[in-house]
Amino acid sequence: MPRVTLEIDAQLYRLLKASAEAHHLSLEEECCRRLEGGERRSRYLQALLAELRAEDEQRRANAG
């Protein structure tokens, strides 16, 4: 499985981590919950997901 390294704002990381702990979730699960339309949608995470999808699509186009 490919490994993805993200650089995010330290304050955003702390907020995501605290929210994950409050919901008894892993950080990954909290991010997915937000992306799926949980309590609050995170515009940052939505933009990040769109960027990752675009990069993946471009990589596939260049490979094929």
C-alpha positions in Angstrom: 0.0 0.0 0.0 1.4 3.4 -0.9 2.4 5.7 2.0 1.1 9.2 2.1 2.8 11.9 4.1 0.9 15.0 4.9 2.1 18.4 6.3 -0.7 20.0 8.2 -0.9 23.0 10.5 -0.1 22.0 14.1 -3.2 23.6 15.5 -5.4 21.8 13.0 -3.7 18.5 14.0 -4.3 19.1 17.7 -8.0 19.9 17.0 -8.4 16.8 14.9 -6.6 14.7 17.5 -8.8 16.0 20.3 -11.9 15.4 18.3 -10.8 11.9 17.5 -10.2 11.2 21.2 -13.6 12.7 22.2 -15.3 10.4 19.7 -13.2 7.4 20.7 -11.8 7.2 17.1 -8.4 7.0 15.5 -7.2 10.1 13.7 -7.8 8.4 10.4 -11.4 7.5 11.4 -12.0 11.1 12.6 -10.8 12.4 9.2 -13.1 10.0 7.4 -16.0 10.8 9.6 -15.6 14.5 8.8 -15.3 13.8 5.1 -18.4 11.7 5.2 -20.4 14.6 6.6 -20.1 14.1 10.4 -20.9 16.9 12.8 -18.8 19.5 11.0 -17.5 19.3 7.5 -13.9 20.3 7.3 -13.2 22.4 4.2 -9.4 21.8 4.7 -9.9 18.0 4.6 -12.2 18.2 1.6 -9.6 20.3 -0.2 -6.9 17.9 0.8 -8.9 15.0 -0.5 -9.6 16.7 -3.8 -5.9 17.5 -4.2 -4.9 13.9 -3.4 -7.5 12.6 -5.9 -6.2 15.0 -8.6 -2.6 13.9 -8.0 -3.6 10.2 -8.2 -5.5 10.8 -11.4 -2.5 12.7 -12.9 -0.1 9.9 -11.9 -2.4 7.3 -13.5 -2.6 9.4 -16.7 1.2 9.7 -16.9 1.7 6.0 -16.2 -0.7 4.9 -19.0 
